Amino acid sequence: MQSEMENRLVKEQKIVTERLSSSYKNGRIGHAYIFDGERGTGKEAVAFFFAKLLLCVSPENSVPCETCHSCRRVTSSNHPNVTLIRPDGQDIRKEQMSNLVYSMTKKGYEVGRKIYIISRADRMNVAAANTLLKFLEEPEGDVTAILLTDSYQSILPTIQSRCQRLTFLPPSRDMMINKLVEKGITPSMAATVTMVTANLDEAFRLAGDDQFAHMRKTVLKLVEASDKHVHEALLFIQSEWAPLFKEKEETESGLDLLLYAYRDVVASKAGLQSIAAFPDQQELFRGLSMKMTYSQLSANMEAILQSKKQLHGNMNRTLLMEQLVLSMQEGLLVV
């Protein structure tokens, strides 16, 4: 049975679902879509809503009935015509895409459209992306691809050009923060978690997670350490960062938080009134904003983004972080 949270996510993306329903009503179903939006905006929930609509036995007003045999099987992940692919570990591999193409080209178990949903499509390695591209160029029969991503720019331009892009807008951060505070979350933690996810339920879970609180604290300590001597920053990576951020996913989350911290510093320097990711650290950030130039801050943020790209290679994660710290220190020494 579809969860209440998934139902709410679908309703929150009314513009997207109405556009999909209109495409269905007018018989203009695309062979490939990219659902692009922040983490927690309901991309997967809407993908399954669309899959149900395309396979529904008795849709009502271009909306799936939710009660027919086909709708129920899509909801329970038991429909043979719907395939969901997630990263195998950190990446989506060529073997996964080759198996998908094979299953899509052979005769289906049931009549009707075949639908494949690729979660975190930006995680396809080069070989996987090229395998998918060949299939998108020459689709066979009634097949619809739905690629889900929160990093549209990371998807090959040749794939982008063959897909219809639907953008998922996040809810107001102000609204989310207020709701979290009403539930007893501190304003500072509420501000941080609403940068990480646009899903209110996930934000509430993160806000109460001790591991996430520790990650948040460690990222802020790295910001402080990076402002000091390079040896202190490197020692911090070895002694505190590496033992906590062991996996790629955790390291990526840490880099995201680090990026948000430097965005706050830039906002402080520019006197912007935007909602901070770390409102409890404004004194620290104000001090950094007076010491650092815009070019230094820009270089630091670019270095963090480059580290995120390198993270999904086979590079040692501790070495990656040490190189990042050195890059940020170089920026400080240039001026």
PyMOL commands that set and color helices and strands:
alter all, ss='L'
color gray80, all
select helices_A, chain A and resi 4-12+14-25+43-55+69-75+94-105+121-123+126-137+152-154+157-160+173-182+187-196+200-207+210-226+230-244+248-270+279-291+294-311+317-334
alter helices_A, ss='H'
color red, helices_A
select strands_A, chain A and resi 32-37+82-85+114-118+143-149+164-168
alter strands_A, ss='S'
color yellow, strands_A
deselect
rebuild
show_as cartoon
